[in-house]
Amino acid sequence: MPEHLANGHIVKIGIVSHDAEATGAALRAIYPTVPTPERPARPASTAEPYLDYRGQRGQQNAQVKVVHVHTENFWFEVIEPIDDTPSAWRDHLEAHGTSVCFASIHVDQPIEGQVKVMEDLGFAPIWLQEKGFERYAYFDTAAVLGLLVEVKETNPR
């Protein structure tokens, strides 16, 4: 049984903000950026989409504004919640203001195994989502790490 996640390659830093455009502009002024890479076509999936946030299955997605700022080795995802739907982003913004919310790794293994690893390490998932073309989980690591860990499954299913 693995004692850690499938990889430690951080691909994305998630920042929540009261103003995604302003935060994105500041990041672009500070960091050398590269053009946004083209996304590959997403394979079709027969998986039924769902969202589970803190044990509440089937909540609607929060409405957010998202700004991406790509650097050579990772990207910033700036998220501005624009409604009151409960989410990790809304909760973080209310508790901490504009700040880093999560670090994300992408894995090419089924997410269930990564959830098990994190649970075995004492970090429960607080957000699980199946979008039909990707699955991801956020883990309750903030008290120990100062941010959430996001794991996104990238393998075709």
C-alpha positions as CSV (number, residue, x, y, z in Angstrom):
1,M,0.0,0.0,0.0
2,P,1.5,3.4,-1.0
3,E,2.2,5.7,1.9
4,H,1.9,8.9,-0.1
5,L,0.1,10.2,-3.2
6,A,1.0,8.9,-6.6
7,N,3.2,11.9,-7.3
8,G,4.2,15.2,-5.7
9,H,4.3,17.3,-8.9
10,I,2.3,20.4,-8.1
11,V,0.7,21.7,-11.3
12,K,-1.6,24.3,-9.9
13,I,-1.8,26.8,-7.1
14,G,-5.4,27.8,-6.3
15,I,-6.0,31.3,-4.9
16,V,-9.4,32.5,-3.9
17,S,-10.1,36.2,-4.3
18,H,-12.7,38.9,-3.9
19,D,-11.6,40.1,-7.3
20,A,-10.2,37.4,-9.7
21,E,-9.4,39.9,-12.4
22,A,-7.3,42.1,-10.1
23,T,-5.5,39.2,-8.5
24,G,-4.8,37.7,-12.0
25,A,-3.4,41.0,-13.2
26,A,-1.1,41.3,-10.2
27,L,0.2,37.7,-10.8
28,R,0.8,38.5,-14.5
29,A,2.8,41.6,-13.4
30,I,5.0,39.7,-11.0
31,Y,5.6,36.3,-12.7
32,P,6.8,35.6,-16.2
33,T,3.9,34.0,-18.0
34,V,3.4,31.7,-21.0
35,P,0.3,31.5,-23.2
36,T,-2.5,29.3,-22.0
37,P,-1.9,25.8,-23.3
38,E,-4.6,24.2,-25.5
39,R,-6.6,21.6,-23.6
40,P,-6.7,18.2,-25.2
41,A,-10.1,16.9,-26.2
42,R,-11.7,15.3,-23.2
43,P,-12.8,11.7,-23.7
44,A,-16.5,10.9,-23.3
45,S,-17.4,9.1,-20.1
46,T,-20.5,7.2,-19.0
47,A,-19.9,8.3,-15.4
48,E,-22.8,10.1,-13.8
49,P,-21.7,13.6,-12.6
50,Y,-22.0,14.3,-8.9
51,L,-20.7,16.7,-6.3
52,D,-20.2,15.9,-2.6
53,Y,-19.1,18.8,-0.4
54,R,-18.7,18.0,3.3
55,G,-21.0,15.0,3.1
56,Q,-23.8,16.8,1.2
57,R,-24.2,14.9,-2.1
58,G,-25.8,16.5,-5.1
59,Q,-25.3,20.2,-4.3
60,Q,-25.2,22.4,-7.4
61,N,-21.8,23.8,-8.5
62,A,-20.9,27.1,-7.0
63,Q,-20.9,29.9,-9.5
64,V,-17.4,31.3,-9.8
65,K,-15.3,33.5,-12.0
66,V,-12.0,31.8,-12.8
67,V,-8.8,33.4,-14.1
68,H,-5.8,31.2,-15.1
69,V,-2.2,32.6,-15.1
70,H,0.2,30.1,-16.6
71,T,3.9,30.1,-15.8
72,E,6.5,27.7,-17.3
73,N,6.2,25.0,-14.7
74,F,2.7,25.5,-13.1
75,W,-0.3,27.7,-13.2
76,F,-2.3,29.8,-10.8
77,E,-6.1,29.3,-10.8
78,V,-7.7,32.4,-9.3
79,I,-11.3,31.7,-8.1
80,E,-13.8,34.3,-7.2
81,P,-17.0,32.9,-5.7
82,I,-19.9,34.9,-7.1
83,D,-22.8,33.3,-5.3
84,D,-23.5,31.9,-1.8
85,T,-23.4,28.2,-2.7
86,P,-21.4,26.4,-0.1
87,S,-17.9,25.4,-1.4
88,A,-14.3,25.1,-0.3
89,W,-13.6,28.3,-2.1
90,R,-16.4,30.3,-0.4
91,D,-15.5,28.9,3.0
92,H,-11.8,29.8,2.5
93,L,-12.5,33.3,1.3
94,E,-14.8,34.0,4.2
95,A,-12.3,32.7,6.7
96,H,-9.0,34.0,5.2
97,G,-9.8,36.6,2.5
98,T,-7.8,36.6,-0.7
99,S,-5.1,34.0,-0.3
100,V,-3.8,30.6,-1.4
101,C,-6.5,28.0,-0.9
102,F,-5.1,24.8,-2.4
103,A,-2.2,23.1,-4.2
104,S,-3.1,20.6,-6.9
105,I,-1.5,17.5,-8.3
106,H,-2.8,15.5,-11.3
107,V,-2.5,11.7,-11.1
108,D,-3.0,9.1,-13.7
109,Q,-4.4,6.6,-11.3
110,P,-8.0,6.0,-10.1
111,I,-8.8,8.6,-7.5
112,E,-10.2,6.1,-5.1
113,G,-6.7,4.9,-4.3
114,Q,-5.5,8.5,-3.7
115,V,-8.5,9.1,-1.4
116,K,-7.6,5.9,0.6
117,V,-3.9,7.1,0.9
118,M,-5.0,10.5,2.2
119,E,-7.6,8.9,4.6
120,D,-4.8,6.6,5.9
121,L,-2.7,9.7,6.6
122,G,-5.6,11.2,8.5
123,F,-6.9,13.7,5.9
124,A,-10.5,13.2,5.0
125,P,-11.9,14.3,1.7
126,I,-14.1,17.4,2.0
127,W,-15.0,17.7,-1.7
128,L,-15.4,14.9,-4.2
129,Q,-16.6,15.7,-7.7
130,E,-17.2,13.7,-10.9
131,K,-17.7,15.9,-13.9
132,G,-18.0,13.1,-16.4
133,F,-14.6,14.0,-18.0
134,E,-12.6,14.4,-14.8
135,R,-12.7,13.6,-11.1
136,Y,-11.1,15.5,-8.3
137,A,-11.0,15.6,-4.5
138,Y,-10.0,18.3,-2.0
139,F,-8.6,17.1,1.4
140,D,-8.9,18.7,4.8
141,T,-5.2,19.5,5.2
142,A,-5.5,23.2,6.0
143,A,-5.0,22.9,9.8
144,V,-1.7,21.1,9.2
145,L,-0.4,22.5,5.9
146,G,-2.1,25.9,5.8
147,L,-3.8,25.0,2.5
148,L,-6.0,22.2,1.0
149,V,-4.5,19.5,-1.2
150,E,-6.4,18.9,-4.4
151,V,-5.9,15.7,-6.4
152,K,-7.3,15.5,-9.9
153,E,-7.5,12.2,-11.8
154,T,-6.4,12.7,-15.4
155,N,-6.5,9.2,-16.8
156,P,-9.0,8.4,-19.5
157,R,-11.8,6.1,-18.2
